[in-house]
Protein backbone atom coordinates (compact mmCIF):
# COMPACT_ATOMS: atom_id res chain seq x y z
CA UNK A 1 0.00 0.00 0.00
CA UNK A 2 1.22 3.47 -0.85
CA UNK A 3 0.33 6.71 0.97
CA UNK A 4 0.54 10.10 -0.77
CA UNK A 5 0.32 13.36 1.22
CA UNK A 6 0.01 16.77 -0.40
CA UNK A 7 2.54 19.13 1.17
CA UNK A 8 2.44 22.24 -1.02
CA UNK A 9 -0.51 24.60 -1.23
CA UNK A 10 -2.11 26.13 -4.31
CA UNK A 11 0.15 29.13 -4.82
CA UNK A 12 2.51 29.05 -7.85
CA UNK A 13 1.53 25.57 -9.02
CA UNK A 14 1.17 24.92 -12.74
CA UNK A 15 -2.35 24.26 -13.95
CA UNK A 16 -1.62 20.74 -15.24
CA UNK A 17 -0.01 19.73 -11.92
CA UNK A 18 -2.99 21.14 -9.98
CA UNK A 19 -5.35 19.12 -12.18
CA UNK A 20 -3.35 15.96 -11.56
CA UNK A 21 -3.46 16.56 -7.80
CA UNK A 22 -7.25 16.97 -8.08
CA UNK A 23 -7.54 13.68 -9.98
CA UNK A 24 -5.54 11.89 -7.30
CA UNK A 25 -7.97 13.27 -4.70
CA UNK A 26 -5.45 15.63 -3.10
CA UNK A 27 -7.53 18.81 -3.20
CA UNK A 28 -6.10 20.57 -0.15
CA UNK A 29 -2.84 20.91 1.69
CA UNK A 30 -2.20 18.01 4.09
CA UNK A 31 -4.75 15.74 2.48
CA UNK A 32 -3.76 12.11 2.20
CA UNK A 33 -4.72 9.29 -0.13
CA UNK A 34 -3.85 5.63 0.49
CA UNK A 35 -3.85 3.30 -2.52
CA UNK A 36 -4.31 -0.43 -1.96
CA UNK A 37 -2.56 -1.07 -5.26
CA UNK A 38 -1.45 1.44 -7.84
CA UNK A 39 -2.12 1.12 -11.55
CA UNK A 40 0.38 2.35 -14.15
CA UNK A 41 -1.84 5.43 -14.63
CA UNK A 42 -1.66 6.20 -10.90
CA UNK A 43 2.13 5.76 -10.99
CA UNK A 44 2.36 8.21 -13.89
CA UNK A 45 0.29 10.80 -12.04
CA UNK A 46 2.49 10.35 -8.97
CA UNK A 47 5.64 10.98 -11.03
CA UNK A 48 4.09 14.20 -12.35
CA UNK A 49 3.34 15.59 -8.88
CA UNK A 50 6.36 14.22 -6.96
CA UNK A 51 7.69 17.76 -6.37
CA UNK A 52 4.55 18.69 -4.41
CA UNK A 53 3.81 15.55 -2.39
CA UNK A 54 5.41 13.15 0.08
CA UNK A 55 4.82 9.47 -0.57
CA UNK A 56 5.96 6.06 0.56
CA UNK A 57 4.94 2.59 1.66
CA UNK A 58 2.53 2.63 4.60
CA UNK A 59 2.34 -0.28 7.02
CA UNK A 60 -0.85 -1.90 8.30
CA UNK A 61 -0.49 -0.57 11.87
CA UNK A 62 -0.35 3.08 10.76
CA UNK A 63 -3.24 2.54 8.33
CA UNK A 64 -5.37 1.18 11.17
CA UNK A 65 -4.53 4.24 13.32
CA UNK A 66 -5.35 6.50 10.39
CA UNK A 67 -8.72 4.85 9.81
CA UNK A 68 -9.48 4.88 13.55
CA UNK A 69 -8.73 8.60 14.04
CA UNK A 70 -9.55 10.15 10.65
CA UNK A 71 -11.54 7.56 8.75
CA UNK A 72 -15.24 7.18 8.36
CA UNK A 73 -15.28 3.87 6.51
CA UNK A 74 -18.45 1.95 5.87
CA UNK A 75 -18.69 -1.59 4.48
CA UNK A 76 -19.06 -0.29 0.91
CA UNK A 77 -15.87 1.83 1.29
CA UNK A 78 -13.74 -1.23 2.09
CA UNK A 79 -14.08 -2.42 -1.54
CA UNK A 80 -12.60 0.81 -2.95
CA UNK A 81 -9.06 0.94 -4.31
CA UNK A 82 -8.10 4.11 -2.41
CA UNK A 83 -8.94 5.89 0.84
CA UNK A 84 -9.00 9.68 1.34
CA UNK A 85 -8.12 11.41 4.63
CA UNK A 86 -7.64 14.98 5.87
CA UNK A 87 -4.66 15.38 8.20
CA UNK A 88 -3.37 18.13 10.49
CA UNK A 89 -0.03 19.86 9.95
CA UNK A 90 2.73 17.70 11.47
CA UNK A 91 3.63 18.21 15.10
CA UNK A 92 7.01 19.93 15.46
CA UNK A 93 6.64 21.12 11.87
CA UNK A 94 8.47 20.20 8.71
CA UNK A 95 12.24 20.75 8.81
CA UNK A 96 12.54 21.32 5.10
CA UNK A 97 10.33 20.80 2.09
CA UNK A 98 13.29 20.00 -0.17
CA UNK A 99 13.45 16.60 -1.81
CA UNK A 100 14.20 13.67 0.44
CA UNK A 101 17.03 12.36 -1.76
CA UNK A 102 18.76 15.75 -1.98
CA UNK A 103 18.65 16.97 1.62
CA UNK A 104 16.60 16.49 4.76
CA UNK A 105 13.34 17.17 3.01
CA UNK A 106 9.91 15.71 3.10
CA UNK A 107 9.00 15.99 -0.60
CA UNK A 108 9.39 12.98 -2.86
CA UNK A 109 9.77 9.32 -1.98
CA UNK A 110 10.11 8.85 1.77
CA UNK A 111 9.98 5.04 1.57
CA UNK A 112 9.01 3.78 5.05
CA UNK A 113 9.65 7.14 6.81
CA UNK A 114 6.18 8.18 5.61
CA UNK A 115 4.81 6.20 8.59
CA UNK A 116 6.54 8.57 11.05
CA UNK A 117 5.22 11.62 9.17
CA UNK A 118 1.64 10.31 9.17
CA UNK A 119 1.87 9.51 12.88
CA UNK A 120 2.94 13.11 13.59
CA UNK A 121 -0.02 14.37 11.54
CA UNK A 122 -2.74 12.37 13.35
PyMOL commands that set and color helices and strands:
alter all, ss='L'
color gray80, all
select helices_A, chain A and resi 15-24+40-48+60-70+75-79+114-121
alter helices_A, ss='H'
color red, helices_A
select strands_A, chain A and resi 2-6+31-35+53-57+82-86+108-111
alter strands_A, ss='S'
color yellow, strands_A
deselect
rebuild
show_as cartoon
